Structure formats: C-alpha cells, structure tokens
Amino acid sequence: VGEHEALHELSTATLLPARPDADLDRFARLATVALGTPVGLVSMVSATGQVLPGCVGLPEPWQSERATPLTHSLCQHVVTSGRTFVVDDAREDPLTAGSLAIPDLDVVAYAGAPLRVADPDGAVGPDDPAAPVVGVLCAIDSRPRPWTPAQVAVLEDLAAACSAELSLRLVQERQRLLLALAGSLVGARTVPEVQAAVAAVTRAQLGGATAVLVVREEHDRLQVADPAVLPPGADRAWRTARLADELPAPTAVREHRPFLFADRAELCAAFPLAAEHTGPPALGASAFLPLLVGDEALGALVLLWQEERAVLQGEQEVWSALARFTAQALHRAQLEERQRSRAEVLQRSLLPTLPQVDTLRLVGRYVPAGRREQVGGDWYDAVVLPDGATSVVIGDVAGHDVAAAGNMGQVRGLLRAFAWDRAEPPTDVVGRLDRAVLGLGVDALATLVLGRVEQSAEQAARGVRGLRWTNAGHPPPVLLHPDGRTELLSTAPDLLVGLLDDAVRHDHAVEVEDRSVLLLYTDGLIEHRGRSLAGGLERVRESLGRLHGLPLEELLDALLAELVGPSPEDDCALLAVAFDPQPPRR
C-alpha cells in the first residue's frame, strides 16, 4: 500500500523525453559491462509510465520506442522507495511476479539504483538521500542470478556518476532559463511587455508552463495584467482578487513567501477556498511567487502547468531568481509608466485649443510614444493675429521627458507672444525667439515651422491665399491640392532655434488654392527604425493622396493609423489647415 501511495504522488512529467540520449546510453552500457548483463537502462518514471533515454539491449519495439507503461516497469519500485532494489528472480518475488516486463521484455533478474538531482545551492548533493529521485540506473538479465554486494556497490557508484551528470544538466537548464528571461526582460518597458516576455520564456523553458503576472493596484486589489494568458475555463477569481483573500496569490503577496504545489490536490488542501477557483480540470502543478522589491510586494508571478511536477520543492533557487528578475522588470515598467503618464499630462495641458477661423479649418493631433518616457517635446499651435492673418506652427523641442515638456511650454509661449505682438514676417518672429531663448537662459533646442496665412482682396477674388513660412531645421510641410496631388514644400532649412541669437533665416512663400490642405507634422510621422527619411516623406505623400476626400478629422486619424500605429516609436504631433472657400456654418 505504501508503494502504491508513493507512486500516485509521482509527477506525470519526467526529467527527460523518450528519445535516445548518447551520454545516458553510455551509462546504460557501462552498467551491462560492470555487472555482466545483456540489458542496461536509464529510466525516468512518472505516474503514467516510464521513458528510457538510456537504453542498451532491449528487444524491439521497446529499444526503438524508448518508453513502456508502468505495467512493464520494475524501476517504479526504486523510485517509490527511494532505495536500491534488487531481485534475483522476478518471477518468484511477490512484488514483481505479476509484472508484464517478465514475458514482454524478458526481465528475470533485476538490479536498480536511484538517480538523484542535487540542490543547485549545494546544500543537498546527488548522493544525499534527501535529494529527489528522478530516475533509475538498472541492469537486467534474462535468467535468474544472485547479485553480489560488490556488484550492487558498482551499480550505485555508476548511479552516483549518472546523478552528477543529470544534476549538471539541470543546473545548465536553469541557467539557460534565467539567461533567457534576463535577455527578454531587458527590452520590456511596459507591464504588458513584461508579461509577454515572462510568458514566452517560461513556455519555452519550463515545460510549457503558463505564466500569469498578477499586479498589485490601489485599494489592495490584485489584477491579472493580461487575462488572455489564463488557461481556458479559468473563472473570474483568477482575474482579480483582494489582498485579504485566502487564496494562494494574495497570500504569497501578503506574506512575502512562495507557495509551490505539485498538483491540484495539494493546492486545494492548502487553500480550501481555491477549490472553487482552480480553473479547468486539467490544472496540475502551480507556483505562486511574490514579486518583491525591497520590502514592497508589487504582485505575484503565477506559474501553471497542465501536468503534475513532483520536483517543484527542489527548485526553490530557480523560483527565487525567476521572481526576482520579474519583480525588477515590473518595478522598472511601473516607474516608467508613471513618468510617462506625468509627462503626457503635462504635454497635453500645454497643447492649445485651436481657434475657429472663417474659411480655415484647423485640426490638431498629438500621439505619445508607446515606450519609455518618449513624450514631451512636440507641439502645434495656431493664433488669429490682430491684422486678421493666422499664424500656424509645428515644433519639436529636443528631449523626451518632463523637462522637454516644460521647455516646450516656454518656447511655445514666447512664440505665441512674439507672433501676436506685431505684424511681421515669420523670419522676424523666429529671430526674436532666438534671442529670447538664449537671453533668458531657456535650456532648449527646437526645430519648427512657423507659417502665416493671409489673403488680400485680389487673392480672394482669385480663390487663393498666401502662405509665408520659415523652417528652422524641421521636416518640410506637405500641401494636398484639391485634385489629390501632393506637393512637398521643401526648402533649405535654417538652423535650429536655440543655437545662435543672430542666425540667418529665410522666408518662403506660395499661393494656396481653396479646398487645399496644408499638413504640418513632427518627425514621429516619418522617422521609423529601419526606414529612410526620404521613404517616410514619400509614404506621407502617398497616404495623403489616397486618403484625399476624407473629412479632415478622419484624414488625420487614418494617416496616424497607417504611418504611426498603436505603439509609436516617438511622439508625434500633426496640424492640418484646410482652406475652405466659404465660412463654415456655426
């Protein structure tokens, strides 16, 4: 009865798969030579069968298949007892007489020694009885024979050497896991990216484990970062919980300690409330690891397997390192998310409400970058001037943080004031901005395009308007004509603002037909990793021509969807000016 109970507790997974392993075949061969038998095996036993990664001398088809059911396994008696097991004639021993290994595999005499894996921290070696048994090295004969103490001792010595090999492999596998995780987490800068990185590595390196990142939020709530990663059938309690709940994830966070369960029965015994929320029936082993940074618990990493895993408790070091790496990445992502959020709030607070202008329609868009703190420097603006002209501007202050957003606010305010103050060409306005930025010690470098839209009576009669602009190192505007043609208003750009207080600047002028659209934009629209700047400009022109005819708001949204996407590499600002022939209805 004791052996049957122990066998029931075995994992359904084995340390190695059912395929030939040259090193373990060598240990099986050494066993046959040392003990003078025709068959030698390195066997990995689970609750459902055994696999034979090391195998010499078995009859076919077993030699090729490298696996047998438990009905054909004498090695199970070694695993369940944790001790060397020998039998001179399996046909006469009550424990083995009914085994199908006797007629099918021609097993009569059997000697098997346990294979153990060492604790990675060195506290338990592979020859320590406390080390978990993961397999068996055995010698088999097809006729009865007595096993001498010397032969058993040789077999145990070979098993110890084989155990050392398996322990080394396990350490290397764990190192590969942690190196893969560290490499994946280096580039993770958002909570969803941390979840995706951990899920990918654990799935590949931990026998198909499902990794679920549980994040601690306000009011002591725990929330799954991405419910889509949960196993099918997991109910609502897996998605959200309270810190006080008597469930494994909240308890791991609350008590700052891991909980490891070899199977579902262990989980439900430790947390009876979890019996109602253990997800689909196929749920096997599970690990609930607190994510600690200093004395603060940020949440938990939950690992779920479809099968049982008897060796979880022997892998404490790997779970500790896994949780530590994940916690550091989550902490970094949350800090950057808060910083990005503050910068974006400041950025948006500095963007203007665009004026309503007869015969002009003005629409702006701002999209923050999807990663890191890439937000802060881009802006657009428009001012109706006292003489009836309209000043439009697009600009980008160097930097991608809260400081850049603050500098942008100062530059924008100065430029608005100078444009309003007097009727003068764009070059004069930007020249005064040059002197003010340097004279007032504003720590900013900026590119910008400042334009002035005006119309004389004669131009009104012809259905055109005048556009004068100056370009301080910024991407050129694009003009979308009424017939869908696009024109790049490309000129030799002048110096950035903030370099010289007497920079030479140039005005440019063009007449714009009614029903045209002027697009001003920052480099986030055209600059993408792996693509050329010229190619970016061509894509803008191609998209504008194809989207020609859409309402202005829809045109900008479609342009951003095509060229920027849901996770921009850089922040992006757009300002579109539609030249309408008639004043819009109020």
N, C-alpha and C positions, 0 to 999 in steps of 0.2 A: 504494500500500500504506500509506503514511504517513497519508493521509486516512482510509482505512478503519479503521485502528487508533485514530485520534483520535475518529472517530465512535463507535466501540464504547465509548469511555470516557465519552461523554456521559451525563448523567443521564436517567432515564426521566421525571423531573418537569420542568415548566417554571416559570418565574418567575410567569407569569400564565395564567389559564384561557382556554379557547376561547370567549370571548364578547366582544361589542363593547366597546371602551373609548374614550370620547369624546376624551380627550386624545391617545391614540395614533392614533386615526383622523385627528386634526388633523395630526400629524406625517406620516402617510402622504400626506395631501392636499398638504401643503407640498412633499413630495418630487416629486409629479406636476407641480406648478406650477413649481418651480425647474428641473426637468430636462425639462419638456415631454413627459411620458409619460402614457398613459391609466391606468396602474396604479401604485399605491404600496402598500407593505406594511410593517408592523412585525411581524416573525416571531420566534417563540420555538421553537427547535429542540431536540428531545430525541432519544434513541436510537431512539424508536419513531415519530416523526413531527414535525410542526410545527403550532403553533396560531398564529392570526393575530388578535391583539387589536386591531391597527390594520390596516384594510383598505379600499382605495378602488379601484373599477373592475374587480374580478374578475368573471368570468361566474358565473352561478348553476350549480350549487347552492353553489359554493365561497364566494361572498360571504356567504351566509347561515350556512353551517356553520362558517366561520372555522377550518377545520382541513384539513390534507392529509397523506397518508402521505409518507414520505421519497422515494418514487419520483417525487413531484411537487415536490421541493424543490431549488432551486438555492442556497437560503440555507445549506444544510448545508456548502457549500464555504467560506463565510465563517467559520462557527463553528469548523470543524475546523482552518482555517489561522490564524484569529485576525487576518486582514488583509482589507482591502477587495478584493472580487472583481468584475471586470467582464468581460463578453463581448459582442462586437458582434453575433454571430450564433450562438446556442446550438446550432443545427443543424450547424455546421461545426466546433465545438470538440470534440476527442476526449473531454474530461472531461464534457461536458454533452449530447453528441449523443443519448445513449440515454435521457434524462430524459423521463418521461411528462408533465412540465409543458409540453413543446412542443406536443403535439397536444391535450391536455385543457384547458390553461389559456392556450393561445395565447402562450406565452413565447418570444420570439426574442432580443431584446436585453435584457441584464440588467446592473444595477449595484447592488451591495450593500455597505454599510459596517457594521462590527461595533458592537454596543451593549454597553457595559461598565458594571459597577456599581462604585462607589467603595468603598474600605475605610472603615468608619464612623469610624475614628480619624484619618482624613485622611492617612495615610501613602501611600495609593495613590489617585489621583483617577480619575474616569471616563474621562479621555483618556490615562491611562497604559497602555502595552502590557502591563504586569504585571497590570492589573485583569482579572478573569474576564469572558469573553464570555458574555452571557446571551441575546443575540438579534441581529437584523439589521434595519436600515432599508434598504429597497431600492426602486428604480424599475424598471419593466418596460415594454417596448414590444413590440408585436406584429409589428414589422417590423425588419429589420436597421438598425443605426445605429452610427456611431462615437461613443464617449464622449470628450469633450474633458477635458483636465486641470482646467479651470475647473469643469466640471460635477461631476467626481469630488470636487473640493475642497468645493463647495457641499454635496454629499451627506454628506461626512464632517463638515462643520460642523453640519448638521442632526442627524446621528447623535450628535454630542457633546452637543447640547442635549437630545436624547431620552434619552441616557445619564444626564444630570444629573437629569432627571425621574424615571427609574427608581431612581437612587441615593437620591433624596429619599424616594421611596415605601418603599424597603427600610428606610431609617433609621426612618421613621414606623412601619412594621410591627414593627420590633424594639422600638421604644419602647412600642408597644401591648402587645407580648408581655410585656415586663418590668413595665409598669404593671399588667397583668392579674395577673401572677404575684405581684407585691408585694401587691396588694389581696387576693388569695386567701390568701396566707400569713399575713396579719395575724391572722386568726382561728384559725390552726392551732396547737393546743396539745398535740397528741399526735403520735407518729410516724405512725400511720395517717392522721391528718388532713393531715399534710404530704404524704404520698404521694398522697392523693386530690386535694389542691389542685394539685400539680405535674402530675399526670396529666391533670386536666381542662383546664388552661391549655395544655399542650403539644399535647394532642389538637386543641384548637380553633385554636391559633395557629401550629403548626408542621407543617401538612400532615398531620394525623392521626398524629403521632408517638406511640409508646408510651413512657411514662416509667416507669422502674423504679428505685426507691430501694433502694440496697444499703447496709446499715448495718454498721459495724464493731462486733464484740462481743468478749467475753472470749476469751482464748487465741488472738487474732489470727484469728478467724473472721469471714467476711463473710456476712451473711444478708440475703436479699431481704425487705423489710418486708412486702410483700403478694404472695405467689406468684400470686394470682389475676390480677394485671395482666400476667403474662408472656404472650407470644403462644402460641397453641395449638401444641403439639408441642415446646415448649422442655423440654429434659431436666433431670435432677437437678442438673447442674453449674451451671445458671442460678440455682438456688435458694440454694445455699450453696457456699462456697469457702474456701480457706486464703489468708492474706495472701501466702504464698510462692509460690502457684501462678503459672505462666507463662501467665496469661490476662489479657485487657485490663482488666477491672475491678480485680482485685487489683494489677496493675502500676500502674494510674493512682493507686490509693490509696498504694501503696508508694513510688512515685517522685514523687508530688505534681505530676503533669502530665497534661493531657488527651490522649486518643487519638481521632482522627476518621478514619472510613473511609467513602469514597464508595460502596462496595459490599461485598458479601460476600467477593469475591476479595481485595480489599485487606486486610480483616480477617484472613483465613486466611494471607495471605503474611506479615503482621507477627507473627502468633501461630499457628504451626502447630498447637499443641495445641487451639486454638479450632475447628479444622476438625471436630473430633469433637463440638463443643458449640455449633454456631451456630444451633441451633433449626430451625424449619421452613424448607423450601427458599425460601420467598418473602422471607426476610430480605434487605433491601437495605442502605441506609446505616445507620451506627451511630456513636454518640458516647459516650465513657466519660469522665466529668468528675469529678475528685476534689472532694470536699466538704471544704474547708479552713477551719478557724477558727484563726487564728494559725498555729502550726507543727504543729497537730494535724489529722490526716485522720480525719473522722468516718465516712467511707464514700465512696460514689460515686453519681452520678446517671447512669444509662444511658438513652440515647435510641435507639429502634429505629424504623426506617421500613420499610415494605414495598417501597418503590422506592429506586432509587439517587438520590443527591444530589451532584452534582459540585461544588457551591459550599460545602461544609462548611468547607474550609480557609480560605475567605474570610470566615467568620463567627466568628472567634476571640473578638471582643469580646462577642458575644451569648452565646456559651457560657460565657465567664468570668463575666459578670453573672448568668446563669441559675444557675450553680453556686454563686456567692457568696450569692445570695438564699436558695437552698435550704439551703445549709450553715448560715446564720444561723437559719433556721426550725427545722432539725433540732436544732441546738445548744440552742435555747430549749426545744423539746419535751422533749429528754432531761433538761435541768436540772429542768424542772417535774415530769417523771415521777419523777425521783429524790426530789425534795422531797415529792411527793405520796405516794410509797411510804414514806418515813420517817415522815410524819405519820400515815399509815394504820396502820403497825406500832405506833406509839405509841398511837394511838387504840384499836386492838383490844386492846392489852396492858392498857388501863385499864378495859375493859368486864368486868363481873363474870361469874362462874359463878353462874347463878341457883339459889337454894335449892329443895329439894324440900319441899313443904308438903302435909300431908294436906288433902284436899278442895279444894285450889287447884292449878292447873297454870299455870306461868309460862313463857312463851316470848318470847325477845327476838330482834330482827334489827337489824343495822346495815349500811347500804349507803353506801359513799363516793361522793362526786360523781365524775362522769365526766370533768371538765375542770379544768385548772389545779390549784391546791393546795387545792381546795374540800374540805377534810377537817379534822376536829379538834375541833369543839365539841359534838357531840351525844352524849348518853349515856342509858342506862337503868340501873336498879338495883332490887334488892329485898332486904330484910333481915327475917329472922324475929326478932321482938323478944322480950326476956326474959318478957314477960307473955303470950306466945302470939299476939299480933297480928302482922300482916305489913305492913311498910312498903314501898310501891312508889313509884318516882319516875321521871319522864322529864324531861330538861332539855337546854338548848342554851346553851352559852357563846358570846358574840359572838366572831366571827373565824373564819377558815378557813385555819389554818396550824398549824405545830408549836406555836407559842406558845399558840394556843387549846386545843390538846390538853393541854398542860401545865396551863393554868389550869383546864380541866375536871377534871383529875385532883385538883387541890387542892379544888375545890368539892365534888366527889363524896365525897372522903374526909372532909371536915368534916361533910357532911350525914349520912353513914353513922354517924359517931361521935355526933352530936347525937341522931339518931333512936334509937340503941341505949342511950344514957346514961340516959334516964328516960322513963316513960310520960306523955306529954303530947300535947295536940292538935297537928295539923300546923302551925297558925299559930305556936305557940311554938317549934317546931323551926326553922322558916324564919326566925323573928325572931332566934334565936341565930345562925343562919347570916349574916344581915345584919350583925350586929355583928362577927362574926369576920372576914368578908371585908374590911370597912373597917378594922377594928382591926389586922389582920395585914398589911395592905397588899397583899392579893391583887388583882392588876390584872385584874378580871373583871367583866363584866356578864352576867347569866344570866336566862333565863326557865325556869320549871319548874312542874311539878305534883307535889305530894307528897301521897300518899294513905295512909290507914291502914285496913286491912281487919281487922275484928274481929267476934266473934259471941258473944252472950250465950246462956245456956241457953234462954231464952224464944224468941230468934230461931232457934236450932237447931231447936226444936220446930216452928216455922212454915216452916222451909226457906228462910230468908233470912239475909243477912249485912249488917252495917253497913259503909258506906264513908264515911269522912270525908276531905275533901281541902281543900287551899288552892291557889290558882292565882296564880303570880307572873308575869303577863304572857304566859302560854303558850296555845297553841291548846287548846280545851276537849276533854276526853276524850269518847269515844263508848261508849255502853252498848248491846250487842247482846242483846236479850231472847231467851228460849227460843223464842218463836214467830216470830223473824226480824225483829221490829220493831227500829228503832234509835232511840236517844234521845241527843241532844246535851246533855251536862252543862255547859251554858253558864251562866256567871255573869259578873258584872262583874269583870274581872281586876284584881288588885292590882299594885303597882309591881314592876319587875324587881328581882332581887337585886343588890346592889352599888351602889345609888343612895343610900339613906338607911339609917342604923343604927337608926332608930325608925319605919320605915314601918308604916303601919296595914295589918293583914292580916285576912282573914276566913276562917272555916271554913264548909264546906258539908257537908251530909250527905244520904245516900239509902240506902234499903234495897234490896239486890240479890237477886233470886231465884236459886235454884240453876239451873244449866245456862245462866246468862248468861255473856257475855264482855265484859270491860272492855278497851278499846283506848286506850292512851296512845301518842302519836306526836309527832314533831317536825315543823317546818313544811315540811321537804323532801317530805312526803307530799301536801301540799295546795297549796303555792305553786308555780306554774309560769308562765313568761313568757307573757303574753297571756291569762291566765285570772284570774278574780276569786277572792278568798279564799272568799267565800260559795259560789261554784261548786265550789271544791275540797272544802269540807266536805260539800256535797251529793253529790259523787262518791264520797267515802269512805262515806257512809251507804248510798248505792245499791249500791255494791260489796259492802259487808258484808252487806246484806240478801240479795243474790243468792248470795253465797258461803256463806251460813248453812248449817250442817250439815257442812261440811268439817272434818276433823281440824285442830286448832289450828295445827300447823306448816304444813300445806298452805294453810290460810286466809291466813296471813301471806305466804307465798310468792306466792300468787295475787294478793293485794292489791298487793304491791310490783310484780309484773309488769304489772298493769293501770294503776296510777297513777304509777309511777316509771319503769319501763322499764329498758333496758340501759345507758343513759348519762344518769344523773340530773344535773339542773342544780345540785342542792345535796345535801349528805349528809343521810341520813335514818335515824332510829332509831325502832324500834317496841317496845313492851312490851305483850303480851296476857296478861290474867289470866282464866282460865276457872274459874268457880265450880262445882265438882263436888259432887254430894250425897254421894258415898261416897269414902273414901280410895282412891287408885289402887293397883293391885297393884304390889308391889315386885319 
